[in-house]
Amino acid sequence: MTADRNAANIVVVHHLPLHYDVSYEMNPTIRDKYVISCCISHAEAIPDSWKRGLSTVQEVWTCSRYCHAVLSRYHPKVSYVPYVAERDLEYSQDADQFVRRLIAYSPNRIYFLAVGSNQEPRKNIHGLAEAFSRVRESIPNAVLIIKGHPGDRPTWEHNHQILFLPMTLSGPYVTALYQVANVYVSVHHCEAWGLSISDAVLCGKPVIATAYSGNMDYLSESTAFLLPYHIEHVSQTQVGVGVAAGMEWATPDGGSIEAAFVELYNNYGLDRVNNRAIAAKESIRMFNREYVAGRIYERLEQIANGHV
């Protein structure tokens, strides 16, 4: 590794591909290097500006098999380099007590947790809240916690069983929130990997998730409660980072979301729920630092030896 871009043979860029022209303009010496783009996809296609950016690099690294399939349509050399599913799960008693006060914790409730901004349509937070509201009378002691971003606003009808947290929390406090929650739920349209989902798995939580995109690298019917879906076009109101109108992604079945809430509420703590969470945590261990580093070093060695 070197901090001198002039001395480097291989350069890895981590910004969005639409900014690559600026990167080359600001760092003209890297034009003569072997440039690798770390890139992901948030739908079944990528924007034209991303296609232009990828055309300027020699190789693409991406984090999931879903992204690999999408990006391989736009670049001839795409390598699968998954994310490292390891994180520090330590948190203090102060963090635990803060989170319990924040959510008015009661051991008599079942807490469903979702992490994602309501300003990012891809996360489908509105659809999540609406599905929960439709079954709230069937799950009277359930609470849906939505950990959003500052500036987020609820777009669903007020429901006293939905706790909306549009705030920034530091790592240990987010970990405490995962640990206090009973079930993690993601009804996303698309995830390149699903960092919040894999974090929940690492915390040993049962997971409800759309059976689509990057999270399927580490989830299965035996490790999670997967939601069936249909493919539909992105509307003008759903555009976001890397997502343009007319692209395709998944929408989970609303009835299945409702059924999953009721199932996990009624069966929480039983072996059929616990065993999936245990199996998921064991399965995701393969994506450790040693494994990912090995893939990176192997590919860098191949490039250095001219196997490009």
N, C-alpha and C positions, 0 to 999 in steps of 0.2 A: 504494500500500500504506500502511496505517496500523496502528499498534499500539493505537489507541484504539477499542475496540469500540463506543463510543457514536457515534463519527464515521463508522464504516464503513457502507456501503450493502449490501455483500455479505460474507457470512461463510462461510468454508469450514471444515467440521468434519472431523476425522480420527479420532475415536474410533469404537468399535463402536456400532452403532445402538441397542443395548440400554441405552446410557448417556445417550441424548439427553435424557431427562426430567431427569436430574441436571444436564446442561449448561445447559438452559434455566432450571432452578431457581437455579443458581449465577450465571447471566448473563442476568437477565430482559430486558435491553435488546435482546438478539438476537432476541427473539420478533417484533419488528417489522421485521427485516431479511430480505433475500433469502438464505436459508440453503441452502448446497450441501453435500451429504454425499459424502465420498469413501468409497465402499463397494465391497466385493467379495463374491463368493460362492464357497463351497467345496464346493458340491454343486448338484444340479439345482433346489434350493429354498433358502429361508432360514428361520430360526426365527421363530416368532410374535413374539418380543420385538424382532427386527430389523424385522419388518413394521410394528409399532407405531412404532418409531423413525423409519423412513422416511416414515411418514404425516405427520410433523411438519415435514418440510423441503420446500422448493420444487423442488429439483432434485437429481439424483444424478450424480456422475461416477464412472466405473469404468474399469478398466485394460485389459480385453480384450473381444473380441467375444463370447466365451463368457459372461462376467459380464454384458455388456450384454443378452444374450438372457434370462438368468435374471432379472435385476433389473427388466427391463421388464414382467415379469408383476406386479410389486408397486408400481410407481411410473410415472406417466404421462410423466415427463420424465427420461430417462436419456441422458447424453452419454458418448461414447467418448473417454477421455483416457488414452492408453497410458502406461506407465512409460517413463522415460528409460533406454535401454540403453547407458549410458556409465558407466565407472568408472575409477578410477585403477588401472592395472595395474603400477605400480612396486613393487618390493620389493627389500630389501637382500640382500647376500650372506650376512649373518648369518641372515636369515629362510630363505633357500634351504638353508643348511647345517643349520639347526635341523630343518626339515621332513625333509630327507634322513636325518638321524639318527633322527628320530621314527619313520619308517616303515622304517628299516633298508634304505634304497634300494639296489637292484641294477639295473644296466642290462640284465640278462638277464631281468627280469620285466616283465610287462604289468600296470599298475596301473589298476584300475577304481575310480572315486571316486563316492561318493554323499554328499550333505550333507543332513541332516535328523534330527529327533529321533525316536527310537523310541517316545516317549511320545505322539506325534501320529499316530494310525492312518492319517490321510489320506496320509501319506508312504509307507506300505506298506514300511517298512524290513524288517520281519520277512519279508514275502514275497520281497523282494530277496535277503536272506541265504539263505533256504531254496532259492530257484532257483539261486543260485550254488553252494551246497553240492551240489546234485544233479548238477552237471556238473564238479565240481572235478577229478575224475580225467582228464577230457578236456582240461583246461587247467592242467596241473601247475605252470606257472611264472606263473600269474596270481595277483594279490592283489586282494581287494576291500577298499578303505578306506571305512569308514563314519564320517564326521565327525558325531558327535552333540552333545548338550548335556550339561553337568554334571548328574548325577542319572539319566541314562539307564542302563538295564541291558539286556544282551543277552537276547533271548527265544528264541534259536536255539541249536542244539547246537554245542558248541565245534568250531571248524574253524581249523586253523593258517594257512589261506590267507585268513582274514578278520581284518583289523586294525580293531578298534573303538576310536575316539577320542572318548570322552565328555568333551569339554573345550571351553573358550572360547579362541579364537585371535583376535588382532587382525587388522585388514584385510590388512596386508602379508603376514602369515603364511598367511592363507587363500588369498591370491593365489598365494603360493609353492606351496601344496598343489595348487591347480588346475594350475599350470604343470608340476609334477613328475609329476602323473598323466598317464596315456595316454588314457583314455576316461572320459567322464562318463556316469552312468546314473541314471535316475529312473523308477521303476515306480509312480508315484503313482496314487492314485485320482482326484485332482482338484487342479489348480493354478489359482489366479486369474490368475496370470501365469507364475510359475516363475522366481523371481529367481536361484536357484542354477543353473538350466538356462541362462538367458541369460548369466550370468557365465561359464559354461563355454564357451559359444559365442564370447563376446568374447575368451576366452583361446585360441581356435583349436582346441578339443578336439572330437573326434568325439563325438556324443551319441546315446545310446540313451534313448528316452523313450516314455511312453504317448501314443498318437496321439489325445489327448483334452484338452479344456479350454483354458486360457489360453495354454499354450505353443504351440498351433497358430496363433497370430498370427504367429509368426516361424519355425516349423519346417514342413518338408514332406518328402515322400518323397525329394526331391533334395538336402536339406540335413541329414537326420538318419536314424537307423535307428529307425523308428517301430514301436511294438508294437500289434498289434490288441487289442481289448478287448471285453468285454460289459458291459452296464449291469446293476447289481444294487442291492438295497436295503441301506442302512447298518444294521448290526446294533447291538444295545445296547452291545457292547464296542468299537465303532468311533466313538462319538460324540466330538466335539471342538469347537474354536472354530467357531461358525457351522454346525455339523453335528449334526443330531438323528437318532435312530433312525427308520427308515422312509423317509428321503430316498433319492434315487438318485444314484449316481455310477458311475465305471468301475472295472473290475478287469481289468488286462492279462492276456493269456493266458500261463499259466505256461510252456508249451512254447516260446512265442515268446521269452520272456525267456532261457530256456536257450540257444536257438538263436542269439540275438543275442550272448551271451557268447562262444560258440564261434566265431561268425563274426568278431567283432572281434578275438578272440585270434589266430585263424589268418591274418587278413588285415591286421592293423595295419601301417601304413606303406605299404600299396599305394595306388595312385591312386584306386581305387574308394572307399576310406575317406577319404583325404586330401582328395579333391575335394569331398566333402560338407561337411567341416569348413570348407574355404575358402569354399564357397558360402554356408554358414550365417553366417559372420562378415561376409561382404559384404552379405547380405540384412538382417541386423539393424541395419546402420548407419542405416537409414531412421528408426529410433526414437531419433534424437539429440535433444539439448536444443533445438535450433532448431525442429525439427518439432513437438515436444510443446508448447513455449512458444507456438508459433504457434496451435495448436489452443486452448490456454487463453485467449490474448488475444482470439482471434476470438470465443469464446463469451462472455467477459466483456463485450466490446464490444456484442454482441447484447443481453445482459441490460441493460446500461446504456442502450441505445437503446429499451428496452421490448419487445424481441422475446423474450418469455419463454414 
